[in-house]
Amino acid sequence: MFMQRRKFECLVFALLLPVLLSATDLALAEEDKPRAGKAGMLASSGEKLEFSDCALTASERRRHVQCARLSVPENYEQQGPDDVWIDLLIVRLPATAAQVHDDPVLAIAGGPGQAASRSFLRLDRAFSQLSRRRDIYLVDQRGTGQSNPQPCAVEETHLPLAEPDPTQMASLARACLQDFNGDPRYYTTEVAVRDLEQVRQALGVPRWNLYGVSYGTRVAQTYMRRYPDAVRTAVLDGVLPADVSLGPQIAIHSQAALDALIRQCDQSSPCRERFPKLERDITELLDRLEAEPVKVRYESLRDGSWQTLTFTRAHLVNVIRMALYNSDVLSVLPPMIDSAARDNNLVALARLAQRLDISDDIALGMHNSVVCTEDAPFYPQDDAEESAGTYMGPGFLAGLRAMCEPWPRGEIGKQFKAPLKSDIPTLLLSGERDPITPPQYGDQLMRTLSNARHLVVPERGHQVGLLGCVPDVIARFVISAEPGSLSADCLDRVRAVPLFLDRNGPSP
């Protein structure tokens, strides 16, 4: 049955993971996995990386790349041969031109908990121009992908409620800890950044060009703060300022994105006539599903098998939230809501829930280590009143706090939560309707950057580096390292994605 085996936070608690544009599995081909290297030696002591041929796969796509392993200590304060060492997966996409610059691009994945090796083929268009003369590197962050992954799968007989029970969340967290292979205190951002520096030294790279997306922007900022001389440029796509604790504003920002969708429909005559009660339909459907979930039988988009799902309020909340990340996915939501509200037909919503399921794409053990160390300790004591009027409801932070109560907390430096001050050439990218890292976050970070530019892509959601002319803008910025003179007039031509009126699409 769909979603019977479920990683417990995926419905409610994955914070920054970009929306999945397909249900394909992105991973290294099993036959091409490199062997682990010898532990007990840091890059600074002379270890050199040995790359071998491997491949990234996505559905019918296959891209031949090069892979290597680097051993790093789980705890950098204990680096002896008898201490715990972990192997990091490093992927290199060699430049295609004969002459290659010595400042490669390092692509940093989101989540927290997403693996760079699994997500890259959804992002590669952003690097299409840069990859001619610069190598592209991917490093699976410790706890993800093939770097001592911490998936923490938990067997469940039911999904968490839209307002999760704190006792249940604490219990599930304890079960997750039992599956953790290592010490959870050392799977945090600051420790991962030390890993990236070891990779740089082992490669002999003088400076990176960083590209961080979503949670990856926190990683990039942490690296910029700790190793400023090792960064030539930085692109931050979906900005999370270092001094922001993600969680308290999630429901508020997501509601604002949903309100923008409703306004877009109201301002379009065909959409307004077709769905005159869209806002009311959403509210009433949420209430109805909370009172009485609906059993839905549908044909899976993945393999054509027939699935049965008891569709709850929590499912609808998750579908709306994840759809808001991506304008293309969001465009199909109004007719699905209408069909469910008018005819009690939830087949389309159930299929979309399957498509947007992130349970296999995020390492929840690593995710918890980051959130419980870097975010949850800084939450306000009372957030219920502010989020009570949102479609997500007020229970979000209570569930996160409960999840983090039994979770071992790592250490963070004194400056970790301080605003980043930097003169590194930096390009900030935001979607105007981003439900998780809205443009005001980019504006906030801009106040402490002396050599930066913030571009907002109109009427789009989370992660805009792939849209329209943005890859060209990114390439020109990295090549020039001059954000102040960067031309981005092409963004003025971006328009909202037309909303579907029915299964045939938008109006002519």
FITIZA-27948 format. One line per field, with one value per residue (C-alpha): residue number from 1; x, y, z; residue in three letters. Coordinates in steps of 0.2 Angstrom, whole numbers, plus 5000, padded with zeros to 4 digits. Example, Ala and Ser with C-alpha at 12.3 -4.5 7.8 and 13.67 -1.06 7.14 Angstrom:
<rs>
seq <- (1/2)
X <- (5062/5068)
Y <- (4978/4995)
Z <- (5039/5036)
type <- (ALA/SER)
</rs>
This chain:
<rs>
seq <- (1/2/3/4/5/6/7/8/9/10/11/12/13/14/15/16/17/18/19/20/21/22/23/24/25/26/27/28/29/30/31/32/33/34/35/36/37/38/39/40/41/42/43/44/45/46/47/48/49/50/51/52/53/54/55/56/57/58/59/60/61/62/63/64/65/66/67/68/69/70/71/72/73/74/75/76/77/78/79/80/81/82/83/84/85/86/87/88/89/90/91/92/93/94/95/96/97/98/99/100/101/102/103/104/105/106/107/108/109/110/111/112/113/114/115/116/117/118/119/120/121/122/123/124/125/126/127/128/129/130/131/132/133/134/135/136/137/138/139/140/141/142/143/144/145/146/147/148/149/150/151/152/153/154/155/156/157/158/159/160/161/162/163/164/165/166/167/168/169/170/171/172/173/174/175/176/177/178/179/180/181/182/183/184/185/186/187/188/189/190/191/192/193/194/195/196/197/198/199/200/201/202/203/204/205/206/207/208/209/210/211/212/213/214/215/216/217/218/219/220/221/222/223/224/225/226/227/228/229/230/231/232/233/234/235/236/237/238/239/240/241/242/243/244/245/246/247/248/249/250/251/252/253/254/255/256/257/258/259/260/261/262/263/264/265/266/267/268/269/270/271/272/273/274/275/276/277/278/279/280/281/282/283/284/285/286/287/288/289/290/291/292/293/294/295/296/297/298/299/300/301/302/303/304/305/306/307/308/309/310/311/312/313/314/315/316/317/318/319/320/321/322/323/324/325/326/327/328/329/330/331/332/333/334/335/336/337/338/339/340/341/342/343/344/345/346/347/348/349/350/351/352/353/354/355/356/357/358/359/360/361/362/363/364/365/366/367/368/369/370/371/372/373/374/375/376/377/378/379/380/381/382/383/384/385/386/387/388/389/390/391/392/393/394/395/396/397/398/399/400/401/402/403/404/405/406/407/408/409/410/411/412/413/414/415/416/417/418/419/420/421/422/423/424/425/426/427/428/429/430/431/432/433/434/435/436/437/438/439/440/441/442/443/444/445/446/447/448/449/450/451/452/453/454/455/456/457/458/459/460/461/462/463/464/465/466/467/468/469/470/471/472/473/474/475/476/477/478/479/480/481/482/483/484/485/486/487/488/489/490/491/492/493/494/495/496/497/498/499/500/501/502/503/504/505/506/507/508)
X <- (5000/5006/5014/5012/5031/5034/5048/5039/5043/5042/5024/5025/5043/5055/5060/5069/5069/5065/5050/5052/5048/5047/5045/5061/5075/5092/5107/5124/5122/5125/5139/5149/5150/5168/5177/5180/5197/5208/5203/5214/5222/5216/5218/5230/5242/5244/5229/5226/5209/5208/5193/5186/5172/5154/5137/5122/5105/5088/5074/5080/5094/5112/5127/5144/5155/5169/5168/5180/5180/5188/5189/5186/5184/5166/5172/5186/5192/5196/5206/5216/5216/5205/5192/5177/5180/5167/5169/5162/5156/5163/5157/5166/5158/5174/5173/5170/5182/5201/5206/5199/5199/5206/5191/5177/5159/5154/5135/5127/5111/5095/5085/5092/5095/5096/5111/5120/5122/5104/5098/5110/5101/5087/5098/5111/5103/5108/5126/5125/5136/5148/5152/5161/5177/5174/5173/5157/5159/5146/5149/5136/5135/5138/5123/5115/5117/5132/5141/5136/5118/5105/5088/5080/5065/5051/5037/5020/5002/4996/5002/5004/4990/4990/4993/5005/5004/5020/5020/5020/5033/5045/5042/5046/5062/5068/5064/5074/5089/5090/5093/5106/5124/5135/5134/5120/5129/5142/5130/5127/5131/5147/5155/5149/5158/5174/5172/5170/5186/5195/5188/5195/5212/5213/5208/5221/5207/5213/5195/5177/5163/5149/5131/5119/5101/5088/5096/5112/5113/5115/5130/5137/5136/5144/5158/5160/5161/5174/5185/5183/5199/5193/5178/5179/5160/5144/5126/5113/5096/5082/5091/5090/5100/5112/5103/5086/5079/5068/5052/5042/5038/5035/5016/5015/5025/5017/5000/5006/5010/4993/4985/4995/4988/4970/4973/4980/4964/4953/4962/4960/4942/4942/4949/4938/4922/4928/4933/4923/4925/4943/4947/4931/4933/4951/4945/4929/4939/4952/4938/4929/4944/4948/4931/4930/4945/4941/4947/4954/4958/4969/4981/4999/5008/5024/5021/5002/4997/4981/4984/4972/4975/4964/4966/4967/4968/4986/4988/4979/4990/5006/5000/4996/5012/5023/5014/5017/5036/5035/5024/5022/5015/5004/4996/4986/4980/4964/4954/4960/4953/4937/4934/4937/4926/4912/4911/4922/4933/4951/4959/4970/4975/4980/4991/4999/5002/5012/5021/5026/5031/5048/5050/5064/5073/5078/5089/5079/5092/5104/5089/5085/5103/5103/5086/5088/5104/5103/5084/5073/5083/5080/5061/5049/5039/5022/5019/5001/4992/5002/5000/4982/4974/4985/4980/4994/4988/4996/5004/5020/5032/5025/5029/5046/5050/5044/5054/5070/5067/5076/5088/5106/5111/5128/5138/5137/5150/5147/5146/5135/5118/5125/5122/5135/5147/5156/5164/5164/5155/5138/5122/5106/5091/5073/5056/5043/5031/5043/5033/5049/5063/5053/5062/5063/5076/5087/5084/5089/5105/5109/5111/5127/5135/5146/5148/5131/5116/5098/5087/5069/5061/5043/5028/5038/5041/5056/5073/5073/5090/5083/5070/5071/5086/5092/5106/5113/5113/5121/5135/5138/5140/5152/5163/5164/5163/5155/5137/5135/5137/5126/5112/5096/5083/5078/5069/5056/5049/5045/5026/5015/5012/4994/4982/4973/4955/4953/4963/4965/4975/4973/4961/4967)
Y <- (5000/5017/5026/5012/5012/5030/5041/5050/5068/5068/5074/5088/5092/5092/5110/5115/5101/5107/5100/5084/5087/5068/5052/5045/5039/5048/5038/5031/5016/5002/4993/5009/5013/5016/5007/5016/5023/5021/5029/5038/5052/5069/5079/5091/5077/5072/5061/5062/5057/5043/5045/5031/5030/5029/5036/5046/5039/5046/5036/5034/5047/5042/5053/5046/5055/5051/5046/5046/5043/5053/5047/5060/5058/5058/5069/5081/5081/5063/5058/5043/5027/5018/5032/5032/5038/5040/5039/5054/5051/5064/5066/5075/5081/5086/5101/5098/5111/5108/5123/5122/5135/5130/5137/5123/5124/5115/5111/5110/5101/5106/5097/5096/5078/5078/5070/5080/5064/5061/5078/5084/5078/5089/5104/5101/5114/5128/5123/5120/5135/5134/5116/5120/5127/5122/5105/5103/5094/5086/5080/5069/5078/5066/5057/5058/5048/5037/5046/5036/5039/5040/5037/5032/5023/5020/5008/5016/5010/5028/5045/5059/5071/5088/5094/5080/5073/5078/5061/5052/5062/5060/5041/5041/5051/5038/5024/5034/5036/5017/5016/5029/5023/5035/5049/5061/5076/5076/5077/5096/5110/5116/5098/5096/5112/5105/5090/5101/5110/5093/5089/5105/5102/5084/5091/5105/5117/5135/5142/5136/5144/5139/5135/5132/5129/5130/5122/5122/5141/5139/5127/5139/5154/5144/5139/5157/5163/5150/5149/5165/5164/5147/5155/5165/5167/5161/5159/5156/5150/5151/5161/5155/5169/5162/5171/5164/5148/5139/5134/5148/5156/5141/5141/5160/5161/5145/5153/5169/5159/5150/5168/5173/5158/5163/5181/5175/5165/5179/5191/5180/5180/5162/5155/5166/5160/5142/5142/5156/5149/5142/5149/5143/5126/5124/5128/5117/5102/5103/5104/5089/5078/5081/5076/5061/5055/5048/5031/5033/5019/5025/5019/5023/5035/5025/5008/5007/4997/5000/5009/5012/5027/5034/5053/5064/5082/5079/5073/5088/5100/5091/5092/5110/5114/5105/5111/5129/5126/5124/5135/5121/5109/5122/5126/5110/5112/5122/5109/5095/5105/5109/5091/5085/5099/5097/5078/5071/5064/5064/5053/5067/5074/5056/5054/5071/5066/5051/5062/5074/5061/5065/5050/5042/5057/5064/5056/5060/5056/5069/5081/5079/5082/5098/5104/5099/5108/5123/5128/5120/5127/5145/5143/5155/5147/5152/5152/5145/5162/5168/5151/5147/5155/5146/5131/5121/5125/5129/5112/5113/5119/5109/5093/5099/5103/5086/5077/5086/5083/5065/5070/5073/5091/5095/5111/5127/5141/5158/5166/5152/5161/5178/5188/5184/5198/5196/5204/5188/5191/5184/5182/5179/5172/5172/5167/5180/5167/5156/5147/5143/5156/5171/5186/5196/5183/5188/5206/5202/5194/5208/5221/5212/5208/5222/5214/5206/5207/5200/5195/5191/5180/5186/5175/5159/5148/5140/5136/5147/5143/5132/5144/5154/5164/5162/5149/5162/5175/5163/5159/5177/5181/5167/5171/5190/5189/5206/5206/5225/5226/5210/5213/5203/5212/5196/5192/5206/5195/5181/5178/5168/5150/5149/5140/5124/5125/5107/5092/5099/5114/5133/5143/5147)
Z <- (5000/4996/5010/5023/5025/5029/5036/5049/5046/5027/5027/5039/5044/5029/5029/5013/5001/4984/4975/4966/4948/4944/4954/4947/4958/4955/4961/4957/4946/4958/4947/4947/4965/4970/4984/5000/5003/5018/5034/5046/5035/5032/5015/5024/5028/5009/5004/4985/4978/4965/4953/4943/4930/4937/4932/4938/4933/4932/4924/4906/4908/4912/4913/4914/4927/4939/4957/4972/4991/5004/5022/5036/5055/5061/5076/5070/5088/5087/5072/5077/5066/5080/5080/5069/5051/5037/5018/5008/4990/4978/4960/4947/4930/4920/4909/4891/4884/4881/4892/4910/4923/4940/4950/4949/4954/4970/4970/4987/4989/4999/5012/5025/5020/5001/4993/4979/4969/4969/4965/4952/4936/4941/4942/4928/4916/4929/4925/4906/4901/4916/4913/4897/4906/4924/4932/4942/4959/4970/4988/4996/5013/5028/5032/5015/4999/4999/5013/5028/5025/5039/5032/5048/5040/5053/5051/5053/5052/5050/5045/5057/5060/5052/5070/5075/5092/5102/5111/5095/5087/5102/5101/5083/5085/5098/5085/5072/5084/5086/5067/5067/5062/5071/5083/5078/5086/5072/5057/5057/5045/5053/5053/5035/5030/5037/5026/5011/5015/5016/4999/4992/4999/4993/4975/4976/4971/4975/4976/4974/4965/4977/4971/4986/4984/4998/5014/5004/5005/5024/5020/5008/5020/5034/5022/5016/5034/5039/5024/5014/5005/4997/4989/4972/4970/4978/4970/4983/4976/4988/5002/5020/5030/5043/5057/5053/5062/5050/5057/5065/5049/5038/5039/5037/5021/5014/5017/5008/4993/4993/4994/4979/4969/4974/4969/4952/4949/4954/4942/4928/4920/4914/4931/4941/4931/4932/4951/4959/4976/4976/4993/5001/4992/5000/5017/5017/5009/5023/5036/5028/5027/5045/5050/5038/5028/5010/5004/4986/4974/4959/4946/4951/4939/4944/4939/4934/4949/4958/4975/4989/5000/5014/5010/5026/5029/5032/5014/5007/5018/5011/4993/4994/5003/4991/4975/4981/4978/4960/4948/4935/4948/4956/4940/4940/4958/4955/4945/4957/4972/4962/4958/4976/4983/4970/4967/4981/4968/4975/4962/4955/4972/4977/4962/4965/4983/4976/4964/4978/4990/4997/5009/4999/4994/5011/5025/5040/5053/5046/5044/5062/5068/5058/5064/5082/5083/5072/5072/5086/5101/5094/5092/5101/5115/5108/5090/5089/5088/5073/5063/5068/5053/5040/5030/5039/5056/5073/5077/5066/5079/5093/5083/5079/5097/5103/5089/5095/5114/5113/5099/5104/5100/5092/5095/5085/5085/5092/5075/5067/5070/5066/5050/5037/5033/5017/5002/4992/4975/4978/4968/4978/4969/4975/4968/4971/4978/4987/5001/5011/5008/5002/4994/5011/5016/5002/5006/5024/5019/5007/5021/5027/5010/5002/4985/4981/4970/4974/4959/4961/4948/4946/4950/4953/4968/4976/4967/4952/4945/4931/4925/4908/4906/4924/4920/4908/4921/4933/4920/4916/4935/4939/4924/4928/4947/4946/4953/4952/4933/4929/4917/4921/4910/4904/4920/4916/4903/4915/4917/4929/4923/4917/4928/4922/4920/4917/4912/4895/4902/4903/4892/4875)
type <- (MET/PHE/MET/GLN/ARG/ARG/LYS/PHE/GLU/CYS/LEU/VAL/PHE/ALA/LEU/LEU/LEU/PRO/VAL/LEU/LEU/SER/ALA/THR/ASP/LEU/ALA/LEU/ALA/GLU/GLU/ASP/LYS/PRO/ARG/ALA/GLY/LYS/ALA/GLY/MET/LEU/ALA/SER/SER/GLY/GLU/LYS/LEU/GLU/PHE/SER/ASP/CYS/ALA/LEU/THR/ALA/SER/GLU/ARG/ARG/ARG/HIS/VAL/GLN/CYS/ALA/ARG/LEU/SER/VAL/PRO/GLU/ASN/TYR/GLU/GLN/GLN/GLY/PRO/ASP/ASP/VAL/TRP/ILE/ASP/LEU/LEU/ILE/VAL/ARG/LEU/PRO/ALA/THR/ALA/ALA/GLN/VAL/HIS/ASP/ASP/PRO/VAL/LEU/ALA/ILE/ALA/GLY/GLY/PRO/GLY/GLN/ALA/ALA/SER/ARG/SER/PHE/LEU/ARG/LEU/ASP/ARG/ALA/PHE/SER/GLN/LEU/SER/ARG/ARG/ARG/ASP/ILE/TYR/LEU/VAL/ASP/GLN/ARG/GLY/THR/GLY/GLN/SER/ASN/PRO/GLN/PRO/CYS/ALA/VAL/GLU/GLU/THR/HIS/LEU/PRO/LEU/ALA/GLU/PRO/ASP/PRO/THR/GLN/MET/ALA/SER/LEU/ALA/ARG/ALA/CYS/LEU/GLN/ASP/PHE/ASN/GLY/ASP/PRO/ARG/TYR/TYR/THR/THR/GLU/VAL/ALA/VAL/ARG/ASP/LEU/GLU/GLN/VAL/ARG/GLN/ALA/LEU/GLY/VAL/PRO/ARG/TRP/ASN/LEU/TYR/GLY/VAL/SER/TYR/GLY/THR/ARG/VAL/ALA/GLN/THR/TYR/MET/ARG/ARG/TYR/PRO/ASP/ALA/VAL/ARG/THR/ALA/VAL/LEU/ASP/GLY/VAL/LEU/PRO/ALA/ASP/VAL/SER/LEU/GLY/PRO/GLN/ILE/ALA/ILE/HIS/SER/GLN/ALA/ALA/LEU/ASP/ALA/LEU/ILE/ARG/GLN/CYS/ASP/GLN/SER/SER/PRO/CYS/ARG/GLU/ARG/PHE/PRO/LYS/LEU/GLU/ARG/ASP/ILE/THR/GLU/LEU/LEU/ASP/ARG/LEU/GLU/ALA/GLU/PRO/VAL/LYS/VAL/ARG/TYR/GLU/SER/LEU/ARG/ASP/GLY/SER/TRP/GLN/THR/LEU/THR/PHE/THR/ARG/ALA/HIS/LEU/VAL/ASN/VAL/ILE/ARG/MET/ALA/LEU/TYR/ASN/SER/ASP/VAL/LEU/SER/VAL/LEU/PRO/PRO/MET/ILE/ASP/SER/ALA/ALA/ARG/ASP/ASN/ASN/LEU/VAL/ALA/LEU/ALA/ARG/LEU/ALA/GLN/ARG/LEU/ASP/ILE/SER/ASP/ASP/ILE/ALA/LEU/GLY/MET/HIS/ASN/SER/VAL/VAL/CYS/THR/GLU/ASP/ALA/PRO/PHE/TYR/PRO/GLN/ASP/ASP/ALA/GLU/GLU/SER/ALA/GLY/THR/TYR/MET/GLY/PRO/GLY/PHE/LEU/ALA/GLY/LEU/ARG/ALA/MET/CYS/GLU/PRO/TRP/PRO/ARG/GLY/GLU/ILE/GLY/LYS/GLN/PHE/LYS/ALA/PRO/LEU/LYS/SER/ASP/ILE/PRO/THR/LEU/LEU/LEU/SER/GLY/GLU/ARG/ASP/PRO/ILE/THR/PRO/PRO/GLN/TYR/GLY/ASP/GLN/LEU/MET/ARG/THR/LEU/SER/ASN/ALA/ARG/HIS/LEU/VAL/VAL/PRO/GLU/ARG/GLY/HIS/GLN/VAL/GLY/LEU/LEU/GLY/CYS/VAL/PRO/ASP/VAL/ILE/ALA/ARG/PHE/VAL/ILE/SER/ALA/GLU/PRO/GLY/SER/LEU/SER/ALA/ASP/CYS/LEU/ASP/ARG/VAL/ARG/ALA/VAL/PRO/LEU/PHE/LEU/ASP/ARG/ASN/GLY/PRO/SER/PRO)
</rs>
